[in-house]
C-alpha cells in the first residue's frame, strides 16, 4: 500500500490538506462565531504536526526521485493554499505513474 515515497507523500499531503480545511472552515468559525477557542487549539496542533510530516515526506520524495527545485517549491506552495492538495495530487499521480519522467512541472 505504501510502497513508494511518492505514494506516502500523496497520502500525507491529502491528510494535511484536510486538516488545513478543517482548521479554516470548521474550527475557526466555531472560535470566532461561537466563541469557543478549543477546536482551534486541537485542529491547529493536529495541522501543525501534519504539516511537519508533509515537509519531511516532501524532502524524502524530492531527494529519492531527484525532483527539481521548481517542483519542490510548487509542492510546498500548494500546502499553503486551501484545496491545493487536490492540485498537487494530480501532479503526483503523473509522477507516480511515470517514474522515469521526473520533470513534469
C-alpha positions as CSV (number, residue, x, y, z in Angstrom):
1,X,0.0,0.0,0.0
2,X,2.8,2.4,0.9
3,X,5.3,1.1,-1.5
4,X,6.8,4.3,-2.8
5,X,7.9,7.6,-1.3
6,X,5.5,9.4,-3.7
7,X,2.6,7.3,-2.5
8,X,3.4,8.1,1.1
9,X,3.8,11.8,0.2
10,X,0.4,11.8,-1.6
11,X,-1.3,10.4,1.5
12,X,0.4,12.8,3.9
13,X,-0.3,15.7,1.6
14,X,-4.0,14.8,1.4
15,X,-4.4,14.3,5.1
16,X,-2.5,17.6,5.8
17,X,-4.8,19.4,3.3
18,X,-7.9,18.0,5.0
19,X,-6.6,19.2,8.4
20,X,-6.0,22.7,6.9
21,X,-9.5,22.8,5.6
22,X,-10.9,21.6,8.9
23,X,-8.9,24.3,10.7
24,X,-10.1,27.1,8.3
25,X,-13.7,26.1,7.7
26,X,-14.7,24.3,10.9
27,X,-12.6,25.3,13.9
28,X,-12.1,29.0,13.1
29,X,-15.8,29.7,12.6
30,X,-16.5,27.9,15.9
31,X,-13.9,30.1,17.6
32,X,-14.9,33.5,16.0
33,X,-18.7,32.9,15.7
34,X,-19.3,30.6,18.6
35,X,-16.7,32.0,20.9
36,X,-15.2,28.6,21.7
37,X,-11.4,28.5,21.1
38,X,-10.8,24.8,22.0
39,X,-11.4,23.4,18.4
40,X,-8.8,25.8,17.0
41,X,-6.2,24.6,19.6
42,X,-6.9,20.9,18.7
43,X,-7.2,21.4,15.0
44,X,-4.2,23.8,15.0
45,X,-1.9,21.4,16.8
46,X,-3.0,18.5,14.6
47,X,-2.5,20.5,11.5
48,X,0.9,21.7,12.7
49,X,2.1,18.1,13.3
50,X,0.8,17.0,9.9
51,X,2.5,20.0,8.2
52,X,5.8,18.9,9.7
53,X,5.2,15.4,8.3
54,X,4.3,17.0,5.0
55,X,7.7,18.8,4.9
56,X,9.5,15.6,5.9
57,X,7.8,13.5,3.2
58,X,8.3,16.2,0.6
59,X,12.0,16.2,1.3
60,X,12.2,12.4,1.2
61,X,10.3,12.1,-2.1
62,X,12.2,15.0,-3.7
63,X,15.5,13.5,-2.7
64,X,14.7,10.0,-3.8
65,X,13.2,11.0,-7.1
66,X,15.5,14.0,-7.8
67,X,12.7,16.4,-8.2
68,X,13.6,19.9,-9.5
69,X,13.7,22.8,-7.0
70,X,10.8,24.3,-9.0
71,X,8.6,21.3,-8.5
72,X,9.5,21.0,-4.8
73,X,8.7,24.7,-4.3
74,X,5.4,24.1,-6.2
75,X,4.5,21.3,-3.8
76,X,5.3,23.4,-0.8
77,X,3.3,26.4,-2.0
78,X,0.2,24.1,-2.7
79,X,0.3,23.3,1.0
80,X,-0.3,26.9,1.8
81,X,-3.4,27.2,-0.4
82,X,-6.8,25.8,0.6
83,X,-7.7,22.9,-1.7
84,X,-4.1,23.0,-3.0
85,X,-3.6,19.3,-2.1
86,X,-6.0,18.4,-4.8
87,X,-4.0,20.2,-7.5
88,X,-0.8,18.7,-6.1
89,X,-2.2,15.2,-6.0
90,X,-3.0,15.4,-9.8
91,X,0.7,16.1,-10.5
92,X,1.9,13.5,-8.0
93,X,-0.2,10.8,-9.7
94,X,1.6,11.6,-13.0
95,X,4.9,11.3,-11.3
96,X,3.9,8.1,-9.7
97,X,2.8,6.6,-12.9
98,X,5.8,7.8,-14.9
99,X,8.8,7.4,-12.5
100,X,11.3,7.8,-15.3
101,X,10.0,11.3,-16.2
102,X,10.9,13.5,-13.2
103,X,10.5,16.8,-14.9
104,X,6.7,17.2,-15.1
105,X,6.3,20.7,-13.8
